Amino acid sequence: MSERPIRIAVQIKPQHASYAEIRKAAALVEELGADVLFNWDHFFPLSGDPDGAHFESWTMLAAWAEATERIEIGALVSSDGYRNPNLLADMARTVDHISAKGGEGRLILGIGAGWFERDYDEYGYEFGTAPDRLRKLRDDLPGIRARWGKLNPRPTRDIPILIGGGGEKVTLRIAAEHASIWHSFGDAETIARKHAVLDEWCAKIGRDPGEIERSAGVSPRPGRFPEDLADYPASAEKLYAVGTRLFTVGLEAPTWDVGPIRDLLAWRDERNA
C-alpha cells in the first residue's frame, strides 16, 4: 500500500447545472491533470433544491468516455439496486470500450448498496432494508464478473471495481473479496481503523491487502471532518499517513471552485516526485 502513488479524483456533482456546464467542468478537470473523474448515481439532487436540475449517471459516463482522452472515469458510486447485474456489466463493458481511444479503457466500476430512499421510491425500485441491499450487492458482484467473461467483445482490461461504504461487518468483507479500490469518508483516525478491519478481512479470505487501493473523500468545506480542512494538503497528509492514496474532492455548481483541486494536484506532484 505504501508503494502506491498518490492520485487525485474529482467528483462533479451532476446537479443544479446544465449539461454544457458539466461538460466544460469535466474538460477542465482533465486539463488540470486530475487522475480520476467521478459523478454519482442518483436521480435527484442531494443538496440545495431537492427538485433542482439533475442528470443521470451512466449516460453521462458514456459521454465523458467519448469527450475525454486520458482521465479515468466512473460513478462514486452506482447503486446496485437500480439495475440488473448483467445489464450493469454490459453497460460498464460498453463505456470501457468507448473510453479506450486505441488503448485500454478508463472506466472504474464504482458500486455500493445504495442508500437514498427517494431514488428507489420515485423510480419504482424496492428499497428494502440495509441488510437486504448489502446481500444483493454481495450476490451480484460475482455475476457481474462472470458476465464480463461472456461478453463479445470482452472488456479491454480487468475493469477495476471500487466498493463504496464503511460498514465493518459486511461492506468491508465485500471489499476484501472484490474491490480494486475501497472508498469511504471520515477523519484519519476513523479511516485508519477501517483500513485495519479491511486488512483483517483480507487475511481471513487469503487476499493480499496491498492489492486494494485505499480511497477517501477530502471535503472542500472546513468542518466536514473533525480536523480543519481549510488547508487541503495538510488534511490530505493525515489521510496519507494512514494509507490513503486516492483522494476525492467535490466540484459543483454554481461556483465550480477548482482551488482545492489545484492545491491537491500540487501536493500530489510534490509527494510523488
KEGU-67597 format. One line per field, with one value per residue (C-alpha): residue in three letters; x, y, z; residue number from 1. Coordinates in Angstrom, 1 decimal, padded with zeros to 4 digits, m for minus. Each point is the difference from the previous one (the first is absolute). Layout:
% residues N
residuo <- [ala|...]
X <- [X|...]
Y <- [Y|...]
Z <- [Z|...]
num <- [NUM|...]
% end
This chain:
% residues 273
residuo <- [met|ser|glu|arg|pro|ile|arg|ile|ala|val|gln|ile|lys|pro|gln|his|ala|ser|tyr|ala|glu|ile|arg|lys|ala|ala|ala|leu|val|glu|glu|leu|gly|ala|asp|val|leu|phe|asn|trp|asp|his|phe|phe|pro|leu|ser|gly|asp|pro|asp|gly|ala|his|phe|glu|ser|trp|thr|met|leu|ala|ala|trp|ala|glu|ala|thr|glu|arg|ile|glu|ile|gly|ala|leu|val|ser|ser|asp|gly|tyr|arg|asn|pro|asn|leu|leu|ala|asp|met|ala|arg|thr|val|asp|his|ile|ser|ala|lys|gly|gly|glu|gly|arg|leu|ile|leu|gly|ile|gly|ala|gly|trp|phe|glu|arg|asp|tyr|asp|glu|tyr|gly|tyr|glu|phe|gly|thr|ala|pro|asp|arg|leu|arg|lys|leu|arg|asp|asp|leu|pro|gly|ile|arg|ala|arg|trp|gly|lys|leu|asn|pro|arg|pro|thr|arg|asp|ile|pro|ile|leu|ile|gly|gly|gly|gly|glu|lys|val|thr|leu|arg|ile|ala|ala|glu|his|ala|ser|ile|trp|his|ser|phe|gly|asp|ala|glu|thr|ile|ala|arg|lys|his|ala|val|leu|asp|glu|trp|cys|ala|lys|ile|gly|arg|asp|pro|gly|glu|ile|glu|arg|ser|ala|gly|val|ser|pro|arg|pro|gly|arg|phe|pro|glu|asp|leu|ala|asp|tyr|pro|ala|ser|ala|glu|lys|leu|tyr|ala|val|gly|thr|arg|leu|phe|thr|val|gly|leu|glu|ala|pro|thr|trp|asp|val|gly|pro|ile|arg|asp|leu|leu|ala|trp|arg|asp|glu|arg|asn|ala]
X <- [000.0|002.8|001.5|m003.0|000.2|m002.5|m002.9|m002.5|m003.7|m002.6|m003.7|m002.1|m003.4|m002.6|m002.4|m001.1|001.8|m000.6|001.8|002.0|001.4|000.7|001.8|002.2|000.8|001.0|002.3|001.6|000.5|001.9|002.0|001.1|001.4|m002.2|000.2|m003.7|m003.3|m003.1|m003.7|m002.6|m002.9|m003.0|m003.2|m000.5|002.2|001.6|000.4|m001.7|m003.5|m001.0|m001.9|002.7|001.7|001.7|001.4|000.3|003.4|000.7|m001.2|002.3|002.9|m000.4|000.2|003.1|001.6|m000.3|000.9|003.1|003.3|002.1|m001.9|m001.6|m003.8|m002.7|m002.9|000.7|m002.0|m002.6|m002.9|m000.1|m003.8|m000.8|001.0|000.2|003.6|000.4|m001.2|002.3|003.0|m000.9|m000.4|003.4|001.6|m001.4|001.2|003.4|000.3|m001.3|002.7|002.9|001.0|002.3|001.4|m001.5|m003.3|m000.2|m003.2|000.0|m003.1|m000.9|m002.8|m001.8|m003.1|m002.0|m001.4|m002.2|m003.5|m001.6|001.9|m001.6|m003.5|m000.5|001.6|m001.8|002.8|m000.3|001.9|m000.3|002.4|003.7|000.8|m002.2|001.9|003.4|m000.9|m001.0|003.3|001.9|m002.0|000.2|003.7|001.0|m002.6|001.4|003.4|m001.4|m001.9|003.2|001.5|m002.9|m000.4|001.2|002.2|001.2|001.2|003.3|001.5|m000.9|m002.4|000.9|m002.9|m000.3|m002.1|m001.4|m001.1|001.4|m002.0|002.5|m001.9|m001.3|001.1|003.7|m000.2|m001.5|002.8|002.6|m001.5|m000.6|001.5|002.9|m000.8|m001.8|m001.5|m001.4|m000.3|001.3|002.9|003.4|m000.7|m003.2|001.5|003.0|m002.3|m001.9|003.2|000.9|m003.3|000.3|003.5|m001.5|m002.7|002.7|002.0|m003.1|m000.6|003.7|000.3|002.9|m001.4|002.6|m002.1|m002.7|000.6|m001.3|m002.2|m001.6|m001.9|001.6|m002.6|000.4|m001.9|001.7|m001.6|m001.3|002.4|001.3|003.3|000.0|m000.1|000.7|003.5|m000.6|003.5|000.4|m003.3|001.1|003.3|m001.9|m001.9|003.2|001.7|m002.6|000.2|m002.4|001.3|m003.0|m001.5|m003.3|m001.2|m003.4|m000.7|m003.4|m002.1|m000.3|003.5|002.0|002.8|003.2|002.2|m000.1|000.8|003.0|001.3|m000.4|001.7|003.0|000.2|m000.3|002.8|002.3|m000.7|000.4|003.2]
Y <- [000.0|002.4|m000.5|001.4|003.5|002.7|000.5|002.8|m000.5|002.6|m000.7|002.3|000.1|m000.3|002.4|003.7|000.5|m000.4|m002.9|002.6|001.3|m003.6|m000.8|003.1|m000.9|m003.5|001.3|002.4|m002.8|m002.1|003.1|000.7|m003.5|m001.9|m003.8|m000.9|001.6|m001.1|000.9|m001.7|m002.4|001.8|001.3|003.1|002.7|m000.9|003.6|003.3|m000.1|m003.6|000.4|001.9|m000.9|m003.4|m002.5|m003.8|m001.6|m002.7|001.9|002.8|m002.4|m001.2|003.7|000.6|m003.1|001.5|003.5|m000.7|m001.5|m000.9|000.2|m003.1|000.4|m001.6|000.5|000.5|m002.2|m001.9|m001.5|m003.7|000.2|001.9|m002.4|m003.7|m001.0|m001.5|003.2|002.1|m002.2|000.6|003.7|000.1|m002.0|002.4|003.1|m001.7|m000.4|003.5|001.4|m002.1|002.3|m002.6|m001.3|m001.4|001.3|002.5|m001.0|m000.7|m001.9|001.8|m001.9|m000.1|m001.2|003.3|002.2|002.9|m001.2|002.6|m001.4|m003.4|001.1|002.4|m002.3|m003.1|m002.0|m002.0|001.8|m002.7|000.0|000.7|m003.7|m000.8|002.4|m001.2|m003.7|001.0|001.7|m003.0|m002.3|002.1|000.6|m003.5|000.2|003.3|m001.6|m003.1|002.1|001.9|m003.4|m000.8|003.2|000.4|002.0|m000.3|003.1|001.5|m000.6|m001.5|002.8|001.3|m000.4|002.8|m001.0|003.0|m000.2|m000.4|m002.8|m002.2|m003.2|m000.3|002.7|m000.3|m003.8|000.6|002.4|m002.5|m002.5|002.2|003.5|001.4|003.3|000.5|003.5|001.5|003.3|001.0|001.5|m001.7|m001.9|m001.4|m000.9|m001.7|m002.2|m001.0|m000.8|m002.3|m001.8|m000.3|m001.5|m002.5|m001.1|m000.3|m002.3|m002.1|m000.7|m000.2|003.2|002.4|003.2|002.0|m000.9|002.5|003.7|002.0|003.0|002.7|003.3|003.3|002.7|003.5|001.4|000.5|m002.0|m002.9|m002.2|000.6|001.5|003.4|m000.5|003.5|m001.2|m002.8|m001.4|m000.1|m002.0|m002.3|m000.6|m001.4|m002.4|m000.8|m000.9|m002.8|m001.5|002.0|000.4|001.2|003.3|001.2|003.7|001.2|002.5|001.5|002.9|002.9|000.9|m002.8|000.8|m001.8|001.5|m003.2|m002.1|002.1|m000.2|m003.8|m000.5|002.1|m002.0|m003.3|001.0|001.0|m003.1|m002.3|001.6]
Z <- [000.0|000.8|m003.4|m001.9|m001.4|001.1|m002.3|000.0|m001.0|m000.6|000.4|m002.1|001.6|m002.9|001.6|m000.3|m003.3|m003.7|m001.7|m002.0|003.3|001.2|m003.2|000.3|003.6|m001.0|m002.7|002.5|002.5|m002.6|m001.1|003.5|000.2|002.4|m000.1|000.3|m000.8|001.9|000.0|002.2|m000.7|001.3|m001.6|002.1|001.6|003.3|001.1|m000.8|m001.7|000.2|m003.2|m001.8|m003.3|000.0|m002.5|m000.1|000.6|m002.6|m003.1|001.2|000.5|m003.6|m001.2|002.2|m001.4|m003.5|001.0|002.1|m001.0|003.1|003.3|001.5|000.5|002.2|002.3|003.7|000.3|m002.0|002.0|m000.5|000.5|m003.1|m002.7|m000.8|000.7|m003.5|m001.6|002.3|m001.1|m003.7|000.6|001.7|m002.8|m002.6|001.7|000.5|m003.8|m000.8|002.3|m001.4|m002.9|m001.4|003.3|003.2|001.3|002.8|001.9|003.7|001.1|003.2|001.8|003.3|001.7|m000.4|002.7|m001.4|000.5|m002.3|m003.0|000.6|000.8|m002.9|m002.6|001.2|001.5|003.2|002.7|002.6|003.0|000.1|000.6|m003.1|m002.1|001.2|m000.7|m003.5|m000.5|001.3|m002.2|m003.2|m000.2|m001.0|m002.8|m001.2|m000.3|m001.7|m002.6|m000.9|m000.9|m002.3|m001.9|m003.6|m000.1|003.6|002.0|m001.2|003.4|003.4|000.9|003.5|002.5|002.7|003.0|001.9|003.6|003.5|001.6|001.8|000.2|m003.5|m002.4|000.8|m000.4|m003.4|m000.8|001.1|m002.4|m003.0|000.1|m001.9|001.9|003.3|000.7|003.1|001.9|003.4|002.0|m000.1|003.3|m001.4|m003.3|001.7|002.0|m003.1|m001.8|002.8|m000.2|m003.8|000.5|002.4|m002.5|m002.6|002.3|000.7|m003.7|m001.0|m002.0|000.0|001.4|m002.0|m003.1|001.1|m000.6|003.0|m000.9|002.1|m000.5|000.7|000.6|m001.6|003.0|003.4|002.9|m002.0|002.0|003.5|m001.3|m001.6|m003.8|m001.0|m000.8|m002.5|m000.2|003.7|000.4|m002.8|001.7|003.0|m002.2|m001.9|003.2|000.7|m003.5|m002.2|m003.6|m002.0|001.2|m001.3|000.1|m001.1|m002.7|m000.5|m001.4|000.1|001.2|m001.7|002.4|m001.2|002.7|002.1|m003.0|m000.9|003.6|000.1|m003.4|001.0|003.2|m002.0|m002.3|002.9|001.9|m003.0|m001.3]
num <- [1|2|3|4|5|6|7|8|9|10|11|12|13|14|15|16|17|18|19|20|21|22|23|24|25|26|27|28|29|30|31|32|33|34|35|36|37|38|39|40|41|42|43|44|45|46|47|48|49|50|51|52|53|54|55|56|57|58|59|60|61|62|63|64|65|66|67|68|69|70|71|72|73|74|75|76|77|78|79|80|81|82|83|84|85|86|87|88|89|90|91|92|93|94|95|96|97|98|99|100|101|102|103|104|105|106|107|108|109|110|111|112|113|114|115|116|117|118|119|120|121|122|123|124|125|126|127|128|129|130|131|132|133|134|135|136|137|138|139|140|141|142|143|144|145|146|147|148|149|150|151|152|153|154|155|156|157|158|159|160|161|162|163|164|165|166|167|168|169|170|171|172|173|174|175|176|177|178|179|180|181|182|183|184|185|186|187|188|189|190|191|192|193|194|195|196|197|198|199|200|201|202|203|204|205|206|207|208|209|210|211|212|213|214|215|216|217|218|219|220|221|222|223|224|225|226|227|228|229|230|231|232|233|234|235|236|237|238|239|240|241|242|243|244|245|246|247|248|249|250|251|252|253|254|255|256|257|258|259|260|261|262|263|264|265|266|267|268|269|270|271|272|273]
% end
